[in-house]
Amino acid sequence: MSYEQTACDDLKAFERRLTEVIASIKPITNRWRTILAISTLSASIGAYYWLTDPQTAKVSFVQSLYNHLLFTISSIMLMILLLTGVHKKVIATSIITSRARQVLADFNMSCDDSGKLILRPRPQQNT
């Protein structure tokens, strides 16, 4: 096998592996995105009902939180999700592709969002 053929096979194998990694992460990313969206939405709805309740000003803070369990539980869950780093899991595919683009830039290449390699033309050399 020639050097060019070996390099081409290596590039194809790298591209297959990169697309495989990105494709396997997308369902996990979508799951965390859905969980985070539901948690944020329920906390927002709970906050609306908590703030518009006329009893909130008349009772203690703890009693007010006890009266609005949707807000209390969803806010606690949202804090736990954010402290455990779910916001990074939501954008995992973009992190991987941006890091791959940084590495591939040294070799005059790039990749799209699905992991397919983009070969750039060779720079013109001045003689």
ChimeraX commands (.cxc) that place a marker at each C-alpha (Angstrom):
marker #1 position 0.00,0.00,0.00 radius 0.5
marker #1 position 1.21,3.47,-0.81 radius 0.5
marker #1 position 1.50,6.29,1.68 radius 0.5
marker #1 position -1.41,8.18,0.11 radius 0.5
marker #1 position -3.68,5.13,0.29 radius 0.5
marker #1 position -2.81,4.56,3.95 radius 0.5
marker #1 position -3.46,8.23,4.75 radius 0.5
marker #1 position -6.80,8.09,2.93 radius 0.5
marker #1 position -7.84,4.95,4.84 radius 0.5
marker #1 position -6.85,6.59,8.12 radius 0.5
marker #1 position -8.91,9.68,7.30 radius 0.5
marker #1 position -11.92,7.55,6.43 radius 0.5
marker #1 position -11.58,5.59,9.67 radius 0.5
marker #1 position -11.25,8.82,11.67 radius 0.5
marker #1 position -14.33,10.27,9.96 radius 0.5
marker #1 position -16.37,7.12,10.63 radius 0.5
marker #1 position -15.38,7.14,14.29 radius 0.5
marker #1 position -16.11,10.87,14.68 radius 0.5
marker #1 position -19.56,10.54,13.10 radius 0.5
marker #1 position -20.24,7.47,15.25 radius 0.5
marker #1 position -19.33,9.32,18.45 radius 0.5
marker #1 position -21.47,12.34,17.57 radius 0.5
marker #1 position -24.41,10.17,16.52 radius 0.5
marker #1 position -24.26,8.18,19.76 radius 0.5
marker #1 position -24.22,11.33,21.90 radius 0.5
marker #1 position -27.23,13.00,20.23 radius 0.5
marker #1 position -29.95,10.87,21.92 radius 0.5
marker #1 position -28.39,11.46,25.33 radius 0.5
marker #1 position -28.13,15.18,24.60 radius 0.5
marker #1 position -31.78,15.33,23.54 radius 0.5
marker #1 position -32.85,13.50,26.70 radius 0.5
marker #1 position -31.00,15.95,28.96 radius 0.5
marker #1 position -32.30,18.88,26.90 radius 0.5
marker #1 position -35.87,17.65,27.45 radius 0.5
marker #1 position -35.34,17.12,31.18 radius 0.5
marker #1 position -33.83,20.58,31.57 radius 0.5
marker #1 position -36.63,22.20,29.56 radius 0.5
marker #1 position -39.35,20.48,31.61 radius 0.5
marker #1 position -37.65,21.43,34.85 radius 0.5
marker #1 position -37.24,25.06,33.77 radius 0.5
marker #1 position -40.83,25.25,32.55 radius 0.5
marker #1 position -42.26,23.79,35.75 radius 0.5
marker #1 position -40.12,26.15,37.87 radius 0.5
marker #1 position -41.35,29.10,35.79 radius 0.5
marker #1 position -45.00,28.10,36.11 radius 0.5
marker #1 position -44.56,27.48,39.84 radius 0.5
marker #1 position -42.86,30.85,40.27 radius 0.5
marker #1 position -45.73,32.58,38.48 radius 0.5
marker #1 position -48.33,31.00,40.77 radius 0.5
marker #1 position -46.16,31.65,43.81 radius 0.5
marker #1 position -45.71,35.34,43.00 radius 0.5
marker #1 position -49.33,35.96,42.04 radius 0.5
marker #1 position -50.76,34.28,45.14 radius 0.5
marker #1 position -52.13,36.93,47.51 radius 0.5
marker #1 position -51.39,34.69,50.50 radius 0.5
marker #1 position -47.63,34.89,49.83 radius 0.5
marker #1 position -47.35,38.32,51.48 radius 0.5
marker #1 position -49.39,37.25,54.52 radius 0.5
marker #1 position -47.59,34.03,55.50 radius 0.5
marker #1 position -43.99,33.23,56.34 radius 0.5
marker #1 position -41.46,32.37,53.63 radius 0.5
marker #1 position -41.31,28.70,54.65 radius 0.5
marker #1 position -45.09,28.41,54.78 radius 0.5
marker #1 position -45.29,30.09,51.37 radius 0.5
marker #1 position -42.86,27.54,49.92 radius 0.5
marker #1 position -44.86,24.74,51.53 radius 0.5
marker #1 position -48.06,26.09,49.96 radius 0.5
marker #1 position -46.44,26.03,46.50 radius 0.5
marker #1 position -44.81,22.62,46.29 radius 0.5
marker #1 position -44.55,22.71,42.48 radius 0.5
marker #1 position -42.26,25.71,42.67 radius 0.5
marker #1 position -40.29,24.37,45.62 radius 0.5
marker #1 position -39.65,20.90,44.19 radius 0.5
marker #1 position -38.97,22.07,40.63 radius 0.5
marker #1 position -36.57,24.78,41.86 radius 0.5
marker #1 position -34.66,22.26,43.96 radius 0.5
marker #1 position -34.50,19.85,41.01 radius 0.5
marker #1 position -33.33,22.64,38.70 radius 0.5
marker #1 position -30.56,23.59,41.12 radius 0.5
marker #1 position -29.47,19.96,41.44 radius 0.5
marker #1 position -29.43,19.56,37.65 radius 0.5
marker #1 position -27.33,22.69,37.18 radius 0.5
marker #1 position -24.92,21.79,39.99 radius 0.5
marker #1 position -24.34,18.34,38.49 radius 0.5
marker #1 position -23.43,19.87,35.11 radius 0.5
marker #1 position -26.44,19.03,32.97 radius 0.5
marker #1 position -26.01,22.33,31.11 radius 0.5
marker #1 position -22.73,20.95,29.74 radius 0.5
marker #1 position -24.34,17.66,28.71 radius 0.5
marker #1 position -26.94,19.57,26.71 radius 0.5
marker #1 position -24.25,21.05,24.45 radius 0.5
marker #1 position -21.93,18.03,24.36 radius 0.5
marker #1 position -22.09,17.58,20.59 radius 0.5
marker #1 position -21.12,21.19,19.92 radius 0.5
marker #1 position -18.22,20.89,22.37 radius 0.5
marker #1 position -16.92,17.78,20.60 radius 0.5
marker #1 position -17.25,19.30,17.12 radius 0.5
marker #1 position -15.58,22.57,18.13 radius 0.5
marker #1 position -12.63,20.72,19.66 radius 0.5
marker #1 position -12.35,18.51,16.58 radius 0.5
marker #1 position -12.35,21.63,14.39 radius 0.5
marker #1 position -9.54,23.12,16.46 radius 0.5
marker #1 position -7.40,20.00,16.01 radius 0.5
marker #1 position -8.28,19.57,12.33 radius 0.5
marker #1 position -7.39,23.20,11.56 radius 0.5
marker #1 position -3.72,22.28,11.98 radius 0.5
marker #1 position -4.14,19.81,9.12 radius 0.5
marker #1 position -6.05,22.27,6.90 radius 0.5
marker #1 position -9.32,20.42,7.47 radius 0.5
marker #1 position -12.58,20.94,9.33 radius 0.5
marker #1 position -15.78,19.00,10.04 radius 0.5
marker #1 position -19.48,19.69,9.93 radius 0.5
marker #1 position -21.92,19.26,12.82 radius 0.5
marker #1 position -22.43,15.57,12.06 radius 0.5
marker #1 position -18.68,14.78,12.03 radius 0.5
marker #1 position -18.07,14.57,8.28 radius 0.5
marker #1 position -14.62,15.80,7.35 radius 0.5
marker #1 position -14.21,18.87,5.17 radius 0.5
marker #1 position -10.95,19.01,3.25 radius 0.5
marker #1 position -9.81,22.53,2.50 radius 0.5
marker #1 position -7.75,23.34,-0.59 radius 0.5
marker #1 position -4.03,23.50,-0.09 radius 0.5
marker #1 position -2.71,27.03,0.41 radius 0.5
marker #1 position -0.88,28.49,-2.56 radius 0.5
marker #1 position 2.87,28.59,-2.09 radius 0.5
marker #1 position 4.86,31.52,-3.42 radius 0.5
marker #1 position 7.92,30.63,-5.48 radius 0.5
marker link #1:1,2 radius 0.2
marker link #1:2,3 radius 0.2
marker link #1:3,4 radius 0.2
marker link #1:4,5 radius 0.2
marker link #1:5,6 radius 0.2
marker link #1:6,7 radius 0.2
marker link #1:7,8 radius 0.2
marker link #1:8,9 radius 0.2
marker link #1:9,10 radius 0.2
marker link #1:10,11 radius 0.2
marker link #1:11,12 radius 0.2
marker link #1:12,13 radius 0.2
marker link #1:13,14 radius 0.2
marker link #1:14,15 radius 0.2
marker link #1:15,16 radius 0.2
marker link #1:16,17 radius 0.2
marker link #1:17,18 radius 0.2
marker link #1:18,19 radius 0.2
marker link #1:19,20 radius 0.2
marker link #1:20,21 radius 0.2
marker link #1:21,22 radius 0.2
marker link #1:22,23 radius 0.2
marker link #1:23,24 radius 0.2
marker link #1:24,25 radius 0.2
marker link #1:25,26 radius 0.2
marker link #1:26,27 radius 0.2
marker link #1:27,28 radius 0.2
marker link #1:28,29 radius 0.2
marker link #1:29,30 radius 0.2
marker link #1:30,31 radius 0.2
marker link #1:31,32 radius 0.2
marker link #1:32,33 radius 0.2
marker link #1:33,34 radius 0.2
marker link #1:34,35 radius 0.2
marker link #1:35,36 radius 0.2
marker link #1:36,37 radius 0.2
marker link #1:37,38 radius 0.2
marker link #1:38,39 radius 0.2
marker link #1:39,40 radius 0.2
marker link #1:40,41 radius 0.2
marker link #1:41,42 radius 0.2
marker link #1:42,43 radius 0.2
marker link #1:43,44 radius 0.2
marker link #1:44,45 radius 0.2
marker link #1:45,46 radius 0.2
marker link #1:46,47 radius 0.2
marker link #1:47,48 radius 0.2
marker link #1:48,49 radius 0.2
marker link #1:49,50 radius 0.2
marker link #1:50,51 radius 0.2
marker link #1:51,52 radius 0.2
marker link #1:52,53 radius 0.2
marker link #1:53,54 radius 0.2
marker link #1:54,55 radius 0.2
marker link #1:55,56 radius 0.2
marker link #1:56,57 radius 0.2
marker link #1:57,58 radius 0.2
marker link #1:58,59 radius 0.2
marker link #1:59,60 radius 0.2
marker link #1:60,61 radius 0.2
marker link #1:61,62 radius 0.2
marker link #1:62,63 radius 0.2
marker link #1:63,64 radius 0.2
marker link #1:64,65 radius 0.2
marker link #1:65,66 radius 0.2
marker link #1:66,67 radius 0.2
marker link #1:67,68 radius 0.2
marker link #1:68,69 radius 0.2
marker link #1:69,70 radius 0.2
marker link #1:70,71 radius 0.2
marker link #1:71,72 radius 0.2
marker link #1:72,73 radius 0.2
marker link #1:73,74 radius 0.2
marker link #1:74,75 radius 0.2
marker link #1:75,76 radius 0.2
marker link #1:76,77 radius 0.2
marker link #1:77,78 radius 0.2
marker link #1:78,79 radius 0.2
marker link #1:79,80 radius 0.2
marker link #1:80,81 radius 0.2
marker link #1:81,82 radius 0.2
marker link #1:82,83 radius 0.2
marker link #1:83,84 radius 0.2
marker link #1:84,85 radius 0.2
marker link #1:85,86 radius 0.2
marker link #1:86,87 radius 0.2
marker link #1:87,88 radius 0.2
marker link #1:88,89 radius 0.2
marker link #1:89,90 radius 0.2
marker link #1:90,91 radius 0.2
marker link #1:91,92 radius 0.2
marker link #1:92,93 radius 0.2
marker link #1:93,94 radius 0.2
marker link #1:94,95 radius 0.2
marker link #1:95,96 radius 0.2
marker link #1:96,97 radius 0.2
marker link #1:97,98 radius 0.2
marker link #1:98,99 radius 0.2
marker link #1:99,100 radius 0.2
marker link #1:100,101 radius 0.2
marker link #1:101,102 radius 0.2
marker link #1:102,103 radius 0.2
marker link #1:103,104 radius 0.2
marker link #1:104,105 radius 0.2
marker link #1:105,106 radius 0.2
marker link #1:106,107 radius 0.2
marker link #1:107,108 radius 0.2
marker link #1:108,109 radius 0.2
marker link #1:109,110 radius 0.2
marker link #1:110,111 radius 0.2
marker link #1:111,112 radius 0.2
marker link #1:112,113 radius 0.2
marker link #1:113,114 radius 0.2
marker link #1:114,115 radius 0.2
marker link #1:115,116 radius 0.2
marker link #1:116,117 radius 0.2
marker link #1:117,118 radius 0.2
marker link #1:118,119 radius 0.2
marker link #1:119,120 radius 0.2
marker link #1:120,121 radius 0.2
marker link #1:121,122 radius 0.2
marker link #1:122,123 radius 0.2
marker link #1:123,124 radius 0.2
marker link #1:124,125 radius 0.2
marker link #1:125,126 radius 0.2
marker link #1:126,127 radius 0.2
view
